[in-house]
């Protein structure tokens, strides 16, 4: 089953995000209360699979959802196998459209400083918000057909 493991946000860029009970995703903006939300870029929401985090855990690192600065930690989806433009429904009504796979990791990345590597540049994805809504851990994720 494809599901949301955690929803996270941070007040400052370049830091780990903290899991919270629920996030509000705003159309053409991002996660309300998150430092990266501004509505001016195609990278409004970030997602990373727990399977990717588990790869780093397998190397002996104690890592949790949000440590790679992702807004939504998922389970059961191989994000990098999906094409840009894929639409996904998260929770009951929020709809995201994949806009980017990976990113350039900046030198001040908190996780890179801690463990010497970051998987967001290879396995994280970014999306713009087509339709907003509240999202929480345990919510389903559906790939639009």
N, C-alpha and C positions, 0 to 999 in steps of 0.2 A: 504494500500500500504506500502511496505517496502522501507524505504528511509534513507538517511544519513541526520541527523539533523545538525551535525557540524564535522569538522575535526580540530584536535588540536595537538600542540606540545609544548615542553618545552626544555630549554637549560640545566636545571639541574634536576637530579633525586631527588625524594622526594618532589617535588613541584607540584602545580596545573599546568595543561597545558592551554595554551591560544588558543582560536579558531582563525583560520587563513582562508583566502579565499580558498586556495588550498594546498594540500600536495602531494608530490611525494613519492610514495611507490616504493622502490627498491627491486628487486628480491633477495631473500636470505639475506636481510639486515634489512628492516623496513622503517620507515618514515624518509626521509632525513631531517636532521636538528634537530632531536629529540634526547634527552639525552639517551633514552633507546635503540636506534637503534645501533646495533653493528654486527649483523649477526652471532653471536656465540651461540645464544640460540634459543630455540623453541618459545620464547615469543617476536617475532619481532614487532607485532602490537597488541594493546589492543583495545577492543570494549566493549561498555556498552550501554544498551538500555535506552532511555529517560524515559521509563516506570519505570525503576529501580530508576533513579534520582527522578522521581515524588513521589515515596514512601517516600523518605527522605524529600522532600519538604512538603509532607503531615504531617510530624512531626514538621513543623514550621521552617525549615531551608531554607535560601535563597541560592539555589545552581544552578549552570549553567553547561552546557556542558564543559568538561575539568577539572572540579573541582575534579573528582575522578582519575585524571591523565590518562584518556582514550584518545587514539588517534582518535577514531571514535565513535561518539555518533549516535545511530541508533533509528529508530522507526518502530514498527511492527514485531519485531522478539523476541521470547522467547529463548534467547541464551542457557539457562541451559537445555532446553528440547532437544537440538541437541546433537548428539554423537560426541566425539572426532574423528577427521578425516573428518568431514563435510567440503566440499569446498564451498566457497562463492565467487561470483563475486561482486566487489564493483566498482562503476563507470562503464566506458565503457570497461575496459580491465583488471584491476587488479584482481588477483585471490589469495585468502587466504585460508589456511587450518587450521581449529581449532585444537589446540594442547593442550589446558588446559582450564578448567573451574575453576575460582576463583584462589586465591593465598593467601599466608600468608602475612598479612599486617604488614609491619615493624613499629617499635615504633615511627619513625620520620615522619610518614605519615601526610601530611599537613591537610587533611580533618579530620582524626581521632582526631588530636589536636583541630580542630575548633569545631566539632560537637559531638565528643565522639563515633562515629561509622563510619564504612566504608563499603560500599556494594560491592566493588570490590572483596573481598575475597569470596563472596557468588554468585555474579551474573555477574561479569565481565568475559570476555573470552580473550584468547590470541591465536594468529595465527602466522604461518610462511608464508612468501610471496612466492607463487609459480610463479606468474607473476606480474611484476610491472605495474605502471601507475599512472596518476594523478587522484586525487579524491577530490571532493568538496561537500559542503552541497547541498542537492537537488538531488544528484546522486542516482540512484536505487541500491538496493541490491538484488541479486538473489541467492537462494540456488541451488547448482549444483544437478542435478539429476542423 
